[in-house]
Amino acid sequence: MITYHTLTPNSPLWSQATTQIGDIDWPAGPHLAKRMQTPAVWQPFERVIYATTGEQLAGFCALLAEDIVPDTPYSPFVSSVYVAPDYRHQGISLRLVQQAERAAQVTDITGLYIVTRHVGLYEHLNYALVDRREDQFGRLNRVLYKDFT
């Protein structure tokens, strides 16, 4: 059974999540883990959604003020959506995003952006294309938005 944890820097699982997220082979994991090692930079609404089976990482995403597309008027973002290989194709990525949405709504955020090159995945959750922008690596991405109002 997968358990979803909504973490802040003060959460008891923060250190465990930081280590496990930093150990994955996708560069966004170590990048997020490095940011997690500096709790002072976290804004009050920012969170990590950490999915586990027991103590094993099943997936994660983050609710962040900024993502990999620099100099945009957009904020906040669902960022770094990741599902471990053994847990893929079970709808976990969508549940992670839904958990991030709930965390955002609790803090009175009225909509979220997602930067992605995937087509069709987040549209299942009513995200719509609002822009196309290059990320910090020069890759063209789609910027999606979902309004909660």
C-alpha positions as CSV (number, residue, x, y, z in Angstrom):
1,M,0.0,0.0,0.0
2,I,1.3,3.4,-0.9
3,T,1.2,6.2,1.7
4,Y,1.3,9.9,0.6
5,H,3.1,12.3,3.0
6,T,2.9,16.1,2.7
7,L,6.2,17.3,4.0
8,T,7.6,20.6,5.2
9,P,11.2,21.1,6.5
10,N,9.9,20.4,10.0
11,S,8.4,17.1,9.1
12,P,9.9,14.0,10.8
13,L,10.3,12.3,7.4
14,W,12.1,15.2,5.8
15,S,15.6,13.8,6.2
16,Q,14.7,10.4,5.0
17,A,12.9,11.9,2.0
18,T,15.8,14.1,1.2
19,T,18.2,11.1,1.1
20,Q,15.9,8.9,-1.0
21,I,15.0,11.7,-3.4
22,G,18.7,12.6,-3.8
23,D,19.6,9.0,-4.6
24,I,17.4,8.5,-7.7
25,D,18.9,8.5,-11.2
26,W,16.9,11.3,-12.6
27,P,18.7,14.7,-12.2
28,A,15.6,16.5,-10.8
29,G,15.8,14.3,-7.7
30,P,19.3,15.3,-6.6
31,H,18.4,18.9,-7.5
32,L,15.3,18.9,-5.3
33,A,17.2,17.1,-2.5
34,K,19.9,19.8,-2.6
35,R,17.2,22.4,-2.1
36,M,15.7,20.3,0.7
37,Q,19.0,20.5,2.5
38,T,18.6,24.2,2.9
39,P,15.2,24.5,4.8
40,A,15.6,28.3,5.2
41,V,14.9,28.8,1.5
42,W,11.5,27.2,1.6
43,Q,8.5,29.5,1.5
44,P,5.7,28.8,3.9
45,F,3.4,27.2,1.3
46,E,6.1,25.0,-0.3
47,R,5.8,21.2,0.2
48,V,7.2,17.9,-0.9
49,I,4.7,15.2,-1.6
50,Y,6.5,11.9,-0.7
51,A,5.0,8.6,-1.6
52,T,6.2,5.5,0.2
53,T,5.6,1.8,0.7
54,G,6.9,1.2,4.2
55,E,10.2,3.0,4.1
56,Q,10.7,2.6,0.3
57,L,10.3,5.5,-2.0
58,A,7.5,5.1,-4.5
59,G,7.5,8.6,-5.8
60,F,7.4,12.3,-5.1
61,C,6.7,15.8,-6.4
62,A,7.1,19.3,-5.0
63,L,4.9,22.3,-4.6
64,L,7.3,25.2,-5.3
65,A,7.3,28.9,-6.1
66,E,9.7,28.4,-9.0
67,D,10.5,25.7,-11.5
68,I,13.0,25.1,-14.3
69,V,11.6,27.8,-16.6
70,P,13.4,31.0,-15.7
71,D,12.0,34.5,-15.8
72,T,8.3,33.7,-16.1
73,P,5.3,35.5,-14.6
74,Y,4.1,32.0,-13.5
75,S,3.9,30.7,-9.9
76,P,3.4,28.4,-8.0
77,F,4.3,25.1,-9.6
78,V,3.9,21.3,-9.2
79,S,7.5,20.3,-9.9
80,S,9.6,17.2,-10.2
81,V,6.9,14.6,-10.5
82,Y,8.7,11.2,-10.2
83,V,7.5,7.6,-9.8
84,A,10.0,4.9,-9.1
85,P,10.3,2.3,-11.9
86,D,8.6,-0.5,-9.9
87,Y,5.6,1.6,-9.3
88,R,4.9,3.1,-12.7
89,H,1.7,2.7,-14.7
90,Q,-0.4,2.6,-11.5
91,G,-1.7,6.2,-11.5
92,I,0.7,7.3,-8.8
93,S,1.9,10.4,-10.7
94,L,-1.7,11.7,-10.9
95,R,-2.2,11.0,-7.2
96,L,1.0,12.9,-6.4
97,V,-0.2,15.9,-8.3
98,Q,-3.6,15.7,-6.6
99,Q,-1.9,15.7,-3.2
100,A,0.1,18.8,-4.3
101,E,-3.2,20.5,-5.3
102,R,-4.7,19.8,-1.9
103,A,-1.7,21.2,-0.2
104,A,-1.9,24.3,-2.3
105,Q,-5.6,24.8,-1.7
106,V,-5.1,24.5,2.1
107,T,-2.8,27.6,1.8
108,D,-5.3,29.5,-0.3
109,I,-3.5,29.1,-3.6
110,T,-6.1,29.3,-6.4
111,G,-4.2,27.6,-9.2
112,L,-1.1,25.8,-10.2
113,Y,1.3,25.5,-13.1
114,I,3.2,22.5,-14.4
115,V,6.2,22.6,-16.7
116,T,6.3,19.5,-18.8
117,R,7.2,17.9,-22.2
118,H,4.6,15.2,-21.7
119,V,1.4,15.5,-23.7
120,G,-1.9,14.2,-22.3
121,L,-0.7,13.2,-18.8
122,Y,-1.8,16.3,-16.8
123,E,-4.7,17.1,-19.0
124,H,-6.4,14.2,-17.3
125,L,-6.5,16.4,-14.2
126,N,-7.8,19.5,-16.1
127,Y,-4.5,21.2,-16.7
128,A,-4.5,23.3,-19.9
129,L,-1.7,24.6,-22.1
130,V,-1.1,28.3,-21.4
131,D,2.4,28.8,-22.8
132,R,5.5,27.2,-24.3
133,R,8.9,28.2,-22.8
134,E,12.5,27.0,-22.9
135,D,13.7,25.6,-19.6
136,Q,17.1,26.4,-18.1
137,F,18.6,23.7,-20.3
138,G,17.3,25.1,-23.5
139,R,14.5,22.5,-24.0
140,L,11.1,23.6,-25.2
141,N,8.5,22.8,-22.6
142,R,4.8,23.2,-22.3
143,V,3.5,25.3,-19.4
144,L,0.1,24.1,-18.2
145,Y,-2.3,25.7,-15.7
146,K,-5.2,24.6,-13.6
147,D,-7.5,27.1,-11.9
148,F,-9.1,25.9,-8.6
149,T,-11.7,28.7,-8.5
